[in-house]
Amino acid sequence: MSEIVNIVAVSCITLSNVNASLPDLLQLDKHKMRQKRKYLNKTTTGRSGNQFSGYFLRMKNCTLTIFKTGKIILNGVKGEGELIKAFDELSTLIHRTLPDGGDFEMLLPRIVNITGCRAVMKAVDLKKLQNKDSRASYEPEIFPNLQFIFDKDKKARGIVSKSGKIIVTGVTSASELELYLNCLQKIIESI
């Protein structure tokens, strides 16, 4: 049985008759993440903490990254129903915080990535799988699992572990996820 692990979606909100950006309207604190996780202050990424322009809003079942431009990235839901529910909650929150005369318009969320997994229930010989299919790459010195590229022009990728768990990421619909998981499972079962 396959399971959706994570969905990433994007949307955009346009405010009208409001003199504030969306993060300011929602009173989001840009540095709250650094205050909660002290180790972030010690990281040396070559960028200062002020260079990332996103603000985080943690909801019940997901995290939203909200930018001053109105772009929103949702991460962490496990179904399309949860995705719509999260955007409904955001819409309600914005509606409650709008000043009199203010209005907003939200684009429907667009799914940009779905990650899903499935257990094949059999141990997999990763070296044998790599030798069987040219799309497979297995370099245990770099990464302990086999990586599988479905199509050169598509972004869908697969990961196969020795225990028989397979992960597919880079798809944009549940039917596409199911198709790639079935494809990878058939390849594994044929060795």
Phi, psi and chi 1 to 4 in degrees:
 res  aa     phi    psi   chi1   chi2   chi3   chi4
   1 MET       -  132.5 -175.6   70.7 -167.8      -
   2 SER   -90.0  156.5   60.4      -      -      -
   3 GLU  -139.0  134.5  170.5 -171.4    3.1      -
   4 ILE   -82.2  125.6  -67.3  177.3      -      -
   5 VAL   -95.4  -37.9  177.9      -      -      -
   6 ASN  -156.9  141.8 -174.6   34.3      -      -
   7 ILE  -124.7  134.5  -65.8  177.8      -      -
   8 VAL  -114.5  128.5  178.7      -      -      -
   9 ALA  -134.5  155.5      -      -      -      -
  10 VAL  -124.6  153.4  -62.9      -      -      -
  11 SER  -153.8  178.2 -176.4      -      -      -
  12 CYS  -144.0  138.6 -171.0      -      -      -
  13 ILE  -120.1  131.4  -66.9  179.4      -      -
  14 THR  -112.5  123.0  -53.3      -      -      -
  15 LEU   -93.6  142.3  -61.1  172.9      -      -
  16 SER  -130.0  144.4   55.6      -      -      -
  17 ASN    61.1   33.7  -59.7  -34.0      -      -
  18 VAL  -132.2  133.1  177.7      -      -      -
  19 ASN   -94.8   26.0  -69.4  -27.0      -      -
  20 ALA  -136.6  157.5      -      -      -      -
  21 SER   -79.6  168.3   66.4      -      -      -
  22 LEU   -60.5  -45.6 -171.9   56.6      -      -
  23 PRO   -62.3  -36.4  -22.6   32.3      -      -
  24 ASP   -68.3  -39.9  -66.0  -23.4      -      -
  25 LEU   -62.4  -40.4  178.8   70.5      -      -
  26 LEU   -85.3   -0.6  -63.0  174.8      -      -
  27 GLN    55.4   50.3  -61.4  176.4   -8.4      -
  28 LEU   -86.9  137.9  -60.5  177.5      -      -
  29 ASP   -98.5  119.8 -175.3    7.8      -      -
  30 LYS   -65.9  -30.5 -171.5  174.5 -168.0  176.1
  31 HIS  -100.2    7.9  -57.3  -70.4      -      -
  32 LYS   -61.4  -36.5 -163.8  176.7  -81.5 -174.1
  33 MET   -63.6  -40.4 -167.9   67.3   78.3      -
  34 ARG   -69.6  -32.7  -73.1 -164.6  177.1  -86.7
  35 GLN   -70.4  -35.4  -68.4  168.6   -2.5      -
  36 LYS   -75.4  -34.7  -75.0 -175.8  179.1  177.5
  37 ARG  -119.4   93.8  -61.5 -167.8  175.3  111.4
  38 LYS   -61.4  -27.5  -60.1  -67.7 -175.9 -165.8
  39 TYR   -64.7  -22.1   65.4   86.3      -      -
  40 LEU   -65.6  -26.7  -73.3  174.0      -      -
  41 ASN   -69.2  -24.0  -69.7  -35.2      -      -
  42 LYS   -96.9   -2.7  -63.1  175.4 -175.5  163.5
  43 THR   -72.2  144.2   57.4      -      -      -
  44 THR  -115.7   81.7   54.7      -      -      -
  45 THR   -95.3   -6.0   59.2      -      -      -
  46 GLY    88.1    0.9      -      -      -      -
  47 ARG  -124.3  143.8  -58.0  179.2   75.3 -167.6
  48 SER   -79.7  163.2   71.7      -      -      -
  49 GLY   -64.8  -18.4      -      -      -      -
  50 ASN   -86.4   -6.8  -65.3  -30.2      -      -
  51 GLN   -79.9  -24.9  -73.5 -178.7  -33.4      -
  52 PHE   -80.6  123.3 -178.9   70.0      -      -
  53 SER   -93.4    4.6   59.0      -      -      -
  54 GLY   -88.2  151.0      -      -      -      -
  55 TYR  -118.0  139.3  -66.1   77.0      -      -
  56 PHE  -100.8  137.6  -61.9  103.0      -      -
  57 LEU  -128.7  111.9  176.2   61.2      -      -
  58 ARG   -87.6  124.6 -178.1   75.3 -178.7  124.0
  59 MET  -111.2 -177.0  -62.0  179.9   84.1      -
  60 LYS   -55.5  -49.3  -71.5  178.8 -169.9  172.6
  61 ASN  -123.0   14.5   58.5   -7.5      -      -
  62 CYS  -160.5  174.4   65.5      -      -      -
  63 THR  -124.2  134.7  -59.1      -      -      -
  64 LEU  -108.0  136.2  -63.9  171.5      -      -
  65 THR  -107.3  118.9  -52.8      -      -      -
  66 ILE  -115.2  131.2  -59.4  174.0      -      -
  67 PHE  -108.2  157.0  -62.9   88.8      -      -
  68 LYS   -62.5  -24.0  -73.3 -168.2  174.4 -150.9
  69 THR   -72.7  -13.0   60.0      -      -      -
  70 GLY   101.9   -6.7      -      -      -      -
  71 LYS   -71.5  140.9 -176.8  175.2 -178.6  178.1
  72 ILE  -130.2  133.8  -63.8  171.4      -      -
  73 ILE  -117.5  123.0  -58.4  172.2      -      -
  74 LEU  -104.0  135.7  176.7  134.3      -      -
  75 ASN  -140.5  133.3 -170.3    4.7      -      -
  76 GLY   117.7   -5.3      -      -      -      -
  77 VAL   -81.7  159.9  -64.5      -      -      -
  78 LYS  -118.9   16.8  -63.7 -177.7 -178.4 -170.8
  79 GLY  -170.4  158.9      -      -      -      -
  80 GLU   -68.5  -29.8  -67.9 -178.0   23.9      -
  81 GLY   -64.5  -42.4      -      -      -      -
  82 GLU   -64.7  -34.8  -72.1 -177.2   31.9      -
  83 LEU   -62.4  -49.4  172.6   69.6      -      -
  84 ILE   -63.7  -40.6  -59.9  -58.6      -      -
  85 LYS   -62.0  -40.7 -173.1  176.8  177.6 -178.2
  86 ALA   -64.0  -42.5      -      -      -      -
  87 PHE   -70.6  -29.7  -86.0   98.3      -      -
  88 ASP   -65.8  -41.9  -75.0  -14.3      -      -
  89 GLU   -62.9  -41.7  -72.0  177.0   25.8      -
  90 LEU   -63.6  -43.0  176.4   63.0      -      -
  91 SER   -60.3  -42.4  178.3      -      -      -
  92 THR   -63.8  -42.1  -57.2      -      -      -
  93 LEU   -63.0  -44.1  178.3   64.0      -      -
  94 ILE   -64.7  -43.0  -66.7  169.3      -      -
  95 HIS   -60.7  -38.1 -169.5   57.3      -      -
  96 ARG   -69.7  -30.1  -84.1 -170.1  -88.2  142.5
  97 THR   -94.1   -7.4   57.4      -      -      -
  98 LEU   -67.1  137.8  -84.4  174.0      -      -
  99 PRO   -72.4  165.8   24.0  -30.0      -      -
 100 ASP   -57.6  134.9  -69.6  -22.4      -      -
 101 GLY    86.3   -9.3      -      -      -      -
 102 GLY   -82.6  151.9      -      -      -      -
 103 ASP  -146.5  163.2 -162.2   14.1      -      -
 104 PHE  -145.8  158.1   70.4   97.2      -      -
 105 GLU  -130.6  129.3 -178.5 -179.0  -16.4      -
 106 MET  -117.5  129.4 -177.3 -178.6  -22.3      -
 107 LEU   -73.9  149.8  -65.3  177.3      -      -
 108 LEU   -61.3  140.8  -71.7  173.3      -      -
 109 PRO   -65.8  142.5   17.6  -24.7      -      -
 110 ARG  -115.4  122.1  179.4  176.2   53.9   93.5
 111 ILE   -73.7  127.0  -64.5  174.4      -      -
 112 VAL  -110.4  -17.6  -66.7      -      -      -
 113 ASN  -159.9  135.5 -174.5   30.4      -      -
 114 ILE  -125.9  134.2  -63.6  178.0      -      -
 115 THR  -116.1  131.7  -58.1      -      -      -
 116 GLY  -140.2  163.9      -      -      -      -
 117 CYS  -141.4  166.7   66.3      -      -      -
 118 ARG  -157.1  146.2  177.8 -175.3  -68.3  168.0
 119 ALA  -101.1  125.9      -      -      -      -
 120 VAL   -83.0  -18.0 -179.9      -      -      -
 121 MET    67.3   30.1  -61.7  -61.2 -178.1      -
 122 LYS  -150.7  144.3  103.6  176.7 -162.5 -177.8
 123 ALA   -67.2  143.0      -      -      -      -
 124 VAL  -116.3  130.9  180.0      -      -      -
 125 ASP   -85.1  101.0 -175.6   -6.6      -      -
 126 LEU   -66.8  -35.1  -60.4  179.7      -      -
 127 LYS   -64.1  -42.7  -85.9  -75.9 -168.3 -159.1
 128 LYS   -64.3  -40.6 -160.5  178.0 -148.5 -178.5
 129 LEU   -65.0  -40.4 -178.1   58.0      -      -
 130 GLN   -63.3  -41.3  178.8 -169.2   13.9      -
 131 ASN   -68.8  -28.7  -67.2  -24.4      -      -
 132 LYS   -77.2  -35.6  179.9  177.8  171.8   55.0
 133 ASP  -127.2  128.2 -158.9  -48.3      -      -
 134 SER   -72.3  -15.7   63.5      -      -      -
 135 ARG   -81.3   -8.0  -60.1  173.1  -68.7  177.3
 136 ALA   -91.9  141.9      -      -      -      -
 137 SER  -131.8  122.6  169.1      -      -      -
 138 TYR  -132.4  110.6  178.0   54.8      -      -
 139 GLU  -130.3   88.1  -61.4  178.5   43.5      -
 140 PRO   -61.6  -19.9   19.8  -27.9      -      -
 141 GLU   -70.8  -26.7  -57.6   82.7   12.2      -
 142 ILE   -99.7  -45.6  -61.6  171.3      -      -
 143 PHE  -145.3  129.7 -174.6   63.4      -      -
 144 PRO   -72.2   -9.4   26.2  -33.5      -      -
 145 ASN  -113.1  162.5  -61.4  -40.7      -      -
 146 LEU   -83.0  135.3 -179.3  131.8      -      -
 147 GLN  -104.5  139.5  -62.2  177.5   31.2      -
 148 PHE  -127.8  126.2 -163.7   87.3      -      -
 149 ILE  -104.6  116.7  -61.0  170.9      -      -
 150 PHE   -72.4  -55.2  -68.2  101.1      -      -
 151 ASP  -136.1  144.8  -61.9  -44.3      -      -
 152 LYS   -64.7  -35.9  -67.1  -75.7 -175.9 -165.5
 153 ASP   -88.2  -13.8   56.2  -24.1      -      -
 154 LYS   -93.2  159.2  -66.0  -85.6 -172.8 -179.3
 155 LYS   -92.9   -5.5  -67.0 -177.9  179.3 -179.6
 156 ALA   -65.9  133.1      -      -      -      -
 157 ARG  -134.7  152.4  -59.0  -76.2 -171.2 -100.4
 158 GLY  -124.3  153.1      -      -      -      -
 159 ILE  -131.1  132.8  -63.0  173.7      -      -
 160 VAL  -122.1  129.2 -179.2      -      -      -
 161 SER  -100.7  164.0   69.7      -      -      -
 162 LYS   -61.5  -31.8  -70.6  179.0 -175.3  177.7
 163 SER   -74.2  -11.3   65.6      -      -      -
 164 GLY   102.0    9.0      -      -      -      -
 165 LYS   -85.9  134.3 -173.7  169.0 -175.1  174.8
 166 ILE  -120.2  142.4   55.0  177.7      -      -
 167 ILE  -127.4  136.8  -60.9  168.8      -      -
 168 VAL  -125.2  135.3  170.5      -      -      -
 169 THR  -137.9  161.6 -171.1      -      -      -
 170 GLY    96.6    6.0      -      -      -      -
 171 VAL   -97.6  165.3  -63.6      -      -      -
 172 THR  -121.4    5.2   55.9      -      -      -
 173 SER  -147.9  156.8   69.4      -      -      -
 174 ALA   -65.6  -35.3      -      -      -      -
 175 SER   -67.8  -37.6   60.8      -      -      -
 176 GLU   -66.8  -39.8 -162.4  177.7   10.8      -
 177 LEU   -60.6  -46.4  174.1   68.0      -      -
 178 GLU   -61.8  -40.8 -156.8   59.9   38.2      -
 179 LEU   -60.8  -48.5  174.9   80.7      -      -
 180 TYR   -69.7  -37.5  -76.3  117.1      -      -
 181 LEU   -63.1  -42.3  -76.1  169.9      -      -
 182 ASN   -64.1  -41.2  -71.9  -22.1      -      -
 183 CYS   -60.5  -47.9  173.5      -      -      -
 184 LEU   -67.1  -37.6 -161.8   49.4      -      -
 185 GLN   -64.9  -41.0 -176.1  171.8   -6.2      -
 186 LYS   -63.0  -39.2  -75.3  177.6 -175.1  173.3
 187 ILE   -64.2  -42.5  -67.6  168.8      -      -
 188 ILE   -65.0  -44.4  -69.6  168.9      -      -
 189 GLU   -69.4  -18.7  -70.6  171.9   -9.9      -
 190 SER   -81.6  -11.2   70.1      -      -      -
 191 ILE   -90.1      -   59.4  167.7      -      -
